[in-house]
């Protein structure tokens, strides 16, 4: 391998031909499986109270060996890529019953190569990254005398993987990822409120060093903090809700997206199980998952089983069209893998997960959607949320929201939570804006104890009736 070949990080103690031989020896007796090799480098900087508080750099490498027979999976991993370690891990696969039929065919090949950078973390000196945090901190403090505290986070990772199957199939991917976060605390008359804005994606540091990019992050975080200084207690009760474009799509991700993942539907535990071909949403609602979008946070050349990523239509004009599938669930359901087999790292087995999941735009003017609401809430940004997959019930907290009165956006409100269930919310969509937007690239999705980067998006939506949890009398 050449010095510029990223795969050299994987094969320091193992020959590529030996990897294929080991996979063939230990996996061909099973329905499916792979040897997953990974090298990762990551770093993170935390700048707080005008000084660098944390700086971390970490590298890791290892493998995961997975065999699948029927519905049963055997998985072993180690943080040492060597023939001896893989041989030890293979003992786990002996617990599986032999395959009763032909092994599953390999994934299709792809000519796509979304990322080809060679470990970019060292290309920009440590001092320059600290200086960027200092510049952002100073610029934020100079913006407004009400700025009381500024926190800046800067993080990046770079990973290279090989997926080696027992049938000789080998697929590789290179995955950069960056993220910048700016949090501002503003104080006025003894009251303190927080605003946050983050941005990132699967690209190198270059974009984050663009002054226009981080200046905008400051502006957005400060605007949110100052808005919240004037906020009043949120109302409570069922009322119309307008969701803003972009990041509010995280509600769609949680309330609907997880319920469309193949494992929940194969087991019959999703509210959408067995409903393909049925109307599950209002006319005009189209939801897709697209893991092949350039530079997006949830994008990959291939998923973590080697299947090329693609655009998958889940709901079209309100009709349920399909689920997100990894190889195991697709095989057991008699469906096609969709490139959604994802894992947090070599130490985790893959499962069906979202990539970039979003609702497409419609034809309505966003301002006209607001004008239809006599008394309700406009939710611009969300914080944390949670969902019960079986029922689809969710709870989400708003980090920036406003009261809508007489068709106009009025005073900001604090402490608003949105409560509902995904299947019902989809049927209550009464207006779909023409302002579709994707999020800024900060999403992290959790499932089964694994965290992965993911993207969301949507246009402005008018929902006729959500329960708002607030504290106003």
C-alpha positions in Angstrom: 0.0 0.0 0.0 1.2 3.5 -0.8 1.8 6.2 1.8 -1.3 8.0 0.6 -3.6 5.0 0.8 -5.8 5.6 3.9 -6.2 1.8 4.3 -2.6 1.5 5.4 -3.9 2.4 8.9 -5.9 -0.8 9.0 -3.2 -3.1 7.8 -0.2 -2.4 10.1 -0.4 -5.8 11.7 -2.5 -7.7 9.2 -2.1 -8.4 5.5 -5.2 -7.7 3.3 -5.0 -11.1 1.8 -4.9 -12.6 5.3 -8.1 -10.7 6.2 -9.9 -12.2 3.2 -8.6 -15.7 4.0 -9.8 -15.4 7.7 -13.2 -14.1 6.5 -13.6 -17.0 4.1 -12.6 -19.5 6.7 -14.9 -18.4 9.5 -17.9 -16.8 7.7 -18.8 -19.0 4.7 -20.6 -21.6 6.8 -23.2 -18.9 7.9 -26.0 -17.0 6.2 -24.3 -13.7 6.4 -21.7 -11.7 8.2 -18.5 -9.7 7.8 -15.1 -8.8 9.2 -15.3 -5.0 9.9 -11.9 -3.2 10.3 -11.8 0.4 11.5 -9.2 3.0 12.3 -10.3 6.4 13.8 -8.7 9.6 14.9 -10.7 12.2 16.8 -10.0 15.4 18.6 -12.1 17.9 20.6 -11.5 21.4 22.1 -13.6 23.1 24.7 -13.2 26.8 25.2 -15.0 28.3 28.2 -14.8 31.5 30.3 -12.2 32.9 27.9 -9.7 30.1 28.1 -9.1 26.6 26.8 -10.6 24.2 29.3 -10.3 20.8 27.5 -8.2 19.4 24.6 -8.4 15.8 23.6 -6.9 13.7 20.9 -7.6 10.0 20.5 -6.9 7.2 18.0 -8.4 3.8 18.0 -8.4 0.7 15.8 -10.0 -2.6 15.9 -12.3 -5.1 14.3 -15.7 -6.6 14.7 -16.4 -10.1 13.5 -20.1 -11.0 12.9 -21.7 -14.2 11.8 -25.5 -14.5 11.1 -27.5 -17.7 10.9 -31.3 -17.3 10.6 -32.2 -14.7 13.2 -29.2 -15.4 15.4 -26.1 -13.2 15.5 -22.7 -14.0 17.0 -20.4 -11.0 17.4 -17.0 -10.5 18.8 -14.6 -7.5 18.7 -11.2 -6.4 19.8 -9.1 -3.3 19.7 -6.2 -5.1 18.0 -6.1 -5.8 14.3 -4.1 -9.0 14.0 -4.6 -12.6 12.7 -4.3 -14.0 16.2 -7.0 -11.7 17.6 -9.4 -12.5 14.8 -8.8 -16.2 15.3 -9.7 -15.8 18.9 -12.8 -13.9 18.1 -13.9 -16.6 15.6 -14.5 -19.0 18.5 -17.7 -17.0 19.1 -19.0 -17.9 15.7 -18.8 -21.6 16.5 -21.9 -21.1 18.7 -24.0 -20.6 15.5 -25.9 -23.3 13.7 -24.6 -23.8 10.1 -26.5 -22.2 7.3 -29.3 -24.3 5.9 -29.3 -22.7 2.5 -27.0 -20.7 0.3 -25.2 -17.7 1.9 -26.7 -14.3 1.3 -25.3 -12.6 -1.8 -22.8 -9.7 -1.3 -24.0 -6.1 -1.5 -23.9 -4.5 -4.9 -20.8 -2.6 -5.9 -20.6 1.2 -6.2 -18.3 3.6 -8.0 -19.3 6.3 -5.6 -16.5 7.6 -3.3 -17.8 10.5 -1.2 -14.7 11.2 0.8 -11.0 10.5 0.1 -9.1 12.7 2.6 -6.1 11.1 4.2 -6.2 11.8 8.0 -6.8 15.6 7.9 -6.7 16.3 11.6 -3.0 17.0 11.5 -3.2 19.4 8.5 -4.1 22.4 10.7 -1.8 23.0 13.6 -3.1 22.7 17.2 -2.4 26.4 17.9 -4.6 27.5 14.9 -7.6 25.5 16.3 -7.2 27.1 19.7 -6.9 30.5 18.1 -10.1 29.9 16.2 -11.9 29.2 19.5 -10.4 32.4 21.0 -11.5 34.5 18.0 -15.1 33.2 18.3 -15.1 33.8 22.0 -13.8 37.4 21.7 -16.2 38.2 18.8 -19.2 36.9 20.7 -18.3 38.9 23.9 -18.0 42.0 21.8 -21.4 41.6 20.2 -23.6 42.8 23.0 -23.0 44.1 26.6 -25.5 41.5 27.8 -23.3 38.6 26.9 -22.2 37.1 30.2 -20.6 33.8 29.2 -19.4 32.1 26.0 -18.6 28.5 25.4 -17.1 27.2 22.2 -16.7 23.6 21.2 -14.8 22.3 18.2 -14.6 18.6 17.3 -13.5 16.5 14.4 -13.0 12.9 13.6 -11.6 10.9 10.7 -12.2 7.2 10.1 -11.3 4.6 7.5 -13.1 1.2 7.3 -12.8 -2.1 5.4 -15.7 -4.6 5.2 -14.4 -8.0 4.3 -16.9 -10.8 3.6 -16.5 -14.6 3.4 -17.3 -14.6 -0.3 -14.3 -12.3 -1.1 -16.2 -9.1 -1.3 -14.3 -6.1 0.1 -15.6 -2.5 0.4 -13.9 0.5 1.9 -14.9 4.0 3.1 -13.3 7.1 4.4 -15.4 9.3 6.8 -14.5 12.8 7.9 -16.7 14.6 10.4 -16.5 18.1 11.9 -18.7 20.1 14.3 -18.6 23.6 15.8 -20.8 24.7 18.7 -21.3 28.2 20.1 -23.3 28.7 23.4 -24.0 32.2 24.7 -25.4 33.1 28.1 -27.0 36.6 28.1 -27.9 38.5 31.3 -30.4 41.3 31.8 -31.9 42.7 35.0 -30.6 39.6 36.9 -32.1 37.1 34.5 -29.9 34.7 32.5 -30.9 32.8 29.4 -29.0 30.6 27.0 -28.8 30.4 23.2 -26.9 27.8 21.1 -26.1 27.3 17.5 -24.0 24.5 16.0 -22.9 23.5 12.5 -20.9 20.8 10.8 -20.9 17.9 8.4 -18.8 15.4 6.6 -16.0 17.7 5.4 -12.7 19.1 6.7 -12.0 22.0 9.0 -11.8 24.5 6.1 -15.5 25.5 6.2 -15.3 26.1 10.0 -12.4 28.5 9.6 -14.5 30.6 7.2 -15.2 33.7 9.1 -18.7 34.1 7.6 -19.6 30.6 9.0 -18.6 31.1 12.6 -19.8 34.7 12.6 -23.2 33.4 11.6 -23.1 30.8 14.4 -22.5 33.6 16.9 -25.4 35.7 15.5 -27.8 32.7 15.8 -26.8 31.8 19.3 -26.9 35.4 20.5 -30.3 36.0 18.9 -31.7 33.0 20.6 -30.3 34.0 24.0 -31.6 37.6 23.7 -35.0 36.3 22.6 -35.3 34.0 25.6 -34.5 37.0 27.9 -37.9 38.4 26.9 -39.8 35.1 27.1 -42.8 34.4 29.2 -44.2 31.2 30.5 -45.6 28.9 27.8 -49.3 28.1 27.8 -50.6 24.6 28.3 -53.3 22.6 26.4 -54.0 21.4 22.9 -53.5 23.9 20.2 -52.3 24.4 16.6 -48.5 24.3 16.3 -46.3 25.7 13.5 -42.9 24.0 13.2 -40.1 26.0 11.6 -37.9 24.6 8.8 -34.7 22.6 9.2 -33.7 21.5 12.7 -37.3 21.0 13.9 -37.3 17.9 11.6 -35.7 16.2 14.6 -39.3 15.8 15.9 -40.0 13.9 12.7 -36.8 11.8 13.2 -37.9 10.7 16.6 -41.7 10.5 16.3 -41.8 8.8 12.9 -38.3 7.8 11.7 -37.4 5.2 14.3 -40.8 3.6 13.8 -39.9 3.0 10.2 -36.7 1.1 10.9 -36.9 -2.5 9.8 -36.2 -4.3 13.1 -39.1 -2.8 14.9 -41.4 -3.6 12.0 -40.2 -7.2 11.6 -40.9 -7.8 15.3 -44.3 -6.1 15.1 -43.4 -3.6 17.7 -43.8 -0.4 15.6 -46.9 1.6 15.2 -46.3 1.2 11.4 -45.9 -2.6 11.4 -47.7 -4.3 8.5 -49.0 -1.1 7.1 -47.2 -0.7 3.8 -49.6 0.6 1.2 -51.8 2.2 3.8 -52.4 5.9 4.3 -50.4 6.9 7.4 -50.2 10.6 6.9 -52.0 13.6 5.4 -52.0 14.1 1.6 -48.8 15.9 0.6 -46.6 14.4 3.3 -43.6 12.7 1.7 -40.7 11.4 3.9 -37.4 10.2 2.6 -34.1 8.9 4.0 -31.0 9.8 1.9 -27.6 8.6 3.0 -25.9 9.7 -0.3 -26.1 13.4 0.0 -22.8 15.2 -0.3 -21.2 16.5 3.0 -24.3 15.8 5.1 -23.7 14.6 8.6 -25.6 11.4 8.2 -24.1 10.5 4.8 -21.9 7.5 4.0 -20.5 6.1 0.7 -21.6 2.6 2.0 -23.3 1.6 5.2 -21.5 -0.5 7.8 -22.4 -3.8 6.0 -21.0 -2.6 2.6 -24.4 -1.7 1.0 -24.2 1.5 -1.0 -26.3 4.3 0.5 -29.2 5.7 -1.5 -32.4 7.7 -1.4 -35.3 5.6 0.1 -38.9 6.9 0.0 -40.6 5.9 3.2 -43.9 7.8 2.9 -45.2 9.2 -0.4 -48.1 11.6 -0.5 -49.2 10.2 2.8 -48.9 6.5 1.8 -46.4 4.2 3.6 -44.0 2.8 1.0 -41.3 1.0 2.9 -38.9 0.6 5.8 -35.3 1.3 6.5 -33.4 -2.0 6.2 -30.1 -3.6 7.1 -29.2 -6.9 5.6 -30.5 -9.2 8.4 -34.0 -7.6 8.7 -34.3 -7.2 4.9 -33.6 -11.0 4.4 -36.0 -12.1 7.1 -38.7 -9.8 5.7 -38.2 -10.7 2.1 -37.2 -7.1 1.3 -34.2 -5.3 -0.2 -31.4 -3.8 2.0 -31.6 0.0 1.8 -28.1 0.9 2.9 -29.2 1.6 6.5 -27.1 -1.0 8.4 -25.2 1.3 10.8 -23.0 0.9 13.8 -21.3 3.2 16.2 -17.8 1.6 15.8 -16.1 -1.7 15.3 -17.1 -2.7 18.8 -20.8 -2.7 17.8 -23.0 -4.9 15.6 -25.0 -3.1 12.9 -28.7 -2.5 13.0 -31.1 -0.5 10.8 -30.7 3.2 11.4 -31.6 6.5 9.8 -29.0 8.5 7.8 -30.5 11.9 6.7 -34.3 11.7 7.2 -36.6 14.5 6.1 -40.0 15.6 4.9 -40.0 17.2 1.4 -41.4 20.7 0.9 -44.8 21.7 -0.3 -46.4 24.7 -1.9 -47.6 26.8 1.0 -46.2 30.2 1.9 -44.8 29.9 5.5 -46.2 33.3 6.5 -49.7 32.2 5.3 -49.5 29.1 7.4 -48.9 31.2 10.5 -51.7 33.5 9.5 -54.1 30.6 9.8 -53.4 30.2 13.5 -55.6 32.2 15.9 -54.0 31.0 19.0 -51.1 28.6 19.1 -47.3 28.1 19.2 -44.5 28.6 16.7 -41.6 26.3 17.5 -38.3 27.4 15.9 -35.8 25.1 17.7 -35.8 22.0 19.8 -33.6 20.6 22.5 -34.0 17.0 23.8 -36.8 14.6 23.1 -37.8 11.0 23.5 -40.2 8.6 21.9 -41.8 5.2 22.6 -41.4 3.1 19.4 -44.4 0.9 20.1 -46.9 3.7 20.5 -45.1 6.5 18.7 -45.7 8.8 21.7 -43.1 11.5 22.0 -42.1 14.5 24.3 -40.0 17.3 23.0 -38.7 20.5 24.7 -38.5 23.7 22.7 -35.4 25.9 23.1 -36.9 28.8 21.1 -40.6 29.1 20.6 -43.2 31.9 20.3 -46.9 32.4 20.9 -49.0 32.9 17.8 -52.0 35.3 18.3 -54.4 36.3 15.6 -52.2 34.9 12.8 -49.1 36.7 13.9 -46.0 35.6 15.8 -46.1 37.3 19.2 -44.1 37.1 22.4 -41.4 34.4 22.9 -42.3 31.6 25.4 -40.2 29.5 27.7 -40.7 26.0 29.0 -42.8 24.7 26.1 -42.9 21.0 25.5 -44.7 19.3 22.6 -46.5 16.0 23.4 -48.1 13.7 20.9 -47.7 10.5 18.9 -46.0 10.2 15.5 -48.8 8.4 13.6 -51.4 10.9 14.8 -49.2 14.0 14.1 -48.7 12.9 10.5 -52.5 12.9 9.9 -52.9 16.3 11.4 -50.5 18.1 9.0 -52.7 20.9 7.5 -50.0 22.9 5.6 -46.6 22.2 4.2 -44.3 25.2 3.5 -42.3 25.8 0.3 -39.2 26.6 2.5 -37.6 23.1 2.9 -34.3 23.2 4.7 -31.9 20.6 6.2 -30.4 21.0 9.6 -27.0 22.6 10.2 -25.2 19.3 10.8 -25.2 18.6 14.6 -27.6 15.7 15.0 -26.7 12.6 17.1 -29.1 9.6 17.1 -29.2 7.1 19.9 -30.6 3.6 19.6 -29.8 0.4 21.5 -27.0 2.0 23.4 -25.3 3.2 20.2 -24.8 6.8 19.1 -24.3 7.8 15.4 -24.4 11.1 13.5 -27.6 11.7 11.6 -29.3 14.5 9.6 -32.8 15.9 9.7 -34.9 18.4 7.8 -38.3 19.7 6.8 -40.2 22.7 5.6 -42.5 24.9 7.8 -45.4 22.7 8.9 -48.8 23.5 10.3 -50.1 20.8 12.6 -53.7 21.1 13.7 -53.5 20.2 17.3 -50.6 19.1 19.5 -50.6 19.0 23.3 -48.4 21.8 24.6 -47.0 21.4 28.1 -46.3 24.8 29.7 -46.4 26.5 33.1 -48.7 29.5 32.4 -51.8 29.5 34.4 
